[in-house]
């Protein structure tokens, strides 16, 4: 399964960011230069999501990264990647210990 964006949860997150910063849908419309406020309402309702340009602009407005704004199904993917990363670190440590042991044996 590949990572996808959850439109509804992303809309909820955008709405929380707006509320915490005191912004209204009309403020967002004006900030982004959108022709109608309905686009913002569609994001908040989870019908659509902002374009990448609008995500970028919103990330600047809210002072967060785009990744912090987007909600997706990536948790499992991240967990899998973290597991792989830990396994690589364990193998590197084992190799380093083996090499240190071999060097110590060569010195004696």
C-alpha positions as CSV (number, residue, x, y, z in Angstrom):
1,X,0.0,0.0,0.0
2,X,1.4,3.4,-1.0
3,X,1.0,6.6,1.1
4,X,-2.2,8.6,0.3
5,X,-3.7,11.8,1.7
6,X,-6.8,11.6,3.9
7,X,-8.8,14.6,2.6
8,X,-11.2,14.7,5.5
9,X,-8.6,14.6,8.2
10,X,-6.4,17.1,6.3
11,X,-9.4,19.4,6.1
12,X,-9.9,19.1,9.8
13,X,-6.2,19.9,10.4
14,X,-6.4,23.0,8.2
15,X,-9.5,24.1,10.1
16,X,-7.7,23.7,13.5
17,X,-4.8,25.7,12.2
18,X,-7.1,28.4,11.0
19,X,-8.9,28.6,14.3
20,X,-5.7,28.6,16.3
21,X,-4.4,31.5,14.2
22,X,-7.7,33.4,14.2
23,X,-8.1,33.1,10.4
24,X,-11.5,32.7,8.6
25,X,-12.1,31.0,5.3
26,X,-12.5,34.5,3.8
27,X,-9.0,35.4,5.2
28,X,-7.6,32.3,3.5
29,X,-9.3,33.1,0.3
30,X,-7.9,36.6,0.2
31,X,-4.4,35.4,1.3
32,X,-4.3,32.9,-1.5
33,X,-6.0,35.1,-4.1
34,X,-8.8,32.6,-4.7
35,X,-11.7,33.7,-6.8
36,X,-14.3,32.2,-4.3
37,X,-14.4,31.2,-0.7
38,X,-16.0,27.9,-1.6
39,X,-12.6,26.4,-2.4
40,X,-11.6,26.8,1.2
41,X,-14.9,25.3,2.4
42,X,-14.4,22.3,0.2
43,X,-11.0,21.7,1.8
44,X,-12.4,22.0,5.3
45,X,-15.2,19.5,4.4
46,X,-12.7,17.0,2.9
47,X,-14.2,17.2,-0.6
48,X,-11.0,18.6,-2.1
49,X,-7.5,19.5,-0.9
50,X,-5.4,22.5,-1.7
51,X,-3.0,22.5,-4.7
52,X,0.7,22.1,-3.9
53,X,1.2,25.8,-4.4
54,X,-1.6,26.5,-1.9
55,X,-0.3,24.0,0.6
56,X,3.1,25.7,0.3
57,X,1.5,29.2,0.9
58,X,-0.5,27.9,3.8
59,X,2.6,26.3,5.3
60,X,4.2,29.7,5.3
61,X,1.1,31.4,6.7
62,X,0.9,28.9,9.6
63,X,4.7,28.5,10.0
64,X,4.7,24.7,9.7
65,X,5.8,22.3,7.0
66,X,3.5,20.9,4.4
67,X,4.0,17.5,5.9
68,X,2.7,18.7,9.3
69,X,-0.4,20.0,7.5
70,X,-1.2,16.8,5.5
71,X,-2.8,13.8,7.2
72,X,-2.4,10.5,5.4
73,X,-2.0,6.8,5.9
74,X,1.8,6.9,6.1
75,X,2.1,5.7,9.7
76,X,2.5,2.1,8.8
77,X,5.0,3.1,6.1
78,X,7.0,5.2,8.5
79,X,6.9,2.4,11.1
80,X,8.2,-0.1,8.5
81,X,11.0,2.4,7.5
82,X,11.9,3.0,11.2
83,X,12.1,-0.8,11.7
84,X,14.4,-1.1,8.7
85,X,16.5,1.8,9.9
86,X,16.9,0.2,13.3
87,X,17.9,-3.1,11.7
88,X,20.5,-1.3,9.6
89,X,21.9,0.4,12.7
90,X,22.1,-3.0,14.6
91,X,24.0,-4.5,11.6
92,X,26.4,-1.6,11.4
93,X,27.1,-1.9,15.2
94,X,27.7,-5.7,14.8
95,X,30.0,-5.1,11.9
96,X,31.9,-2.4,13.9
97,X,32.2,-4.7,16.9
98,X,33.5,-7.5,14.7
99,X,36.0,-5.2,13.0
100,X,37.2,-3.9,16.4
101,X,37.6,-7.5,17.6
102,X,39.6,-8.5,14.5
103,X,41.9,-5.5,14.9
104,X,42.4,-6.3,18.5
105,X,43.3,-9.9,17.6
106,X,45.7,-8.7,15.0
107,X,47.5,-6.4,17.5
108,X,48.0,-9.2,20.0
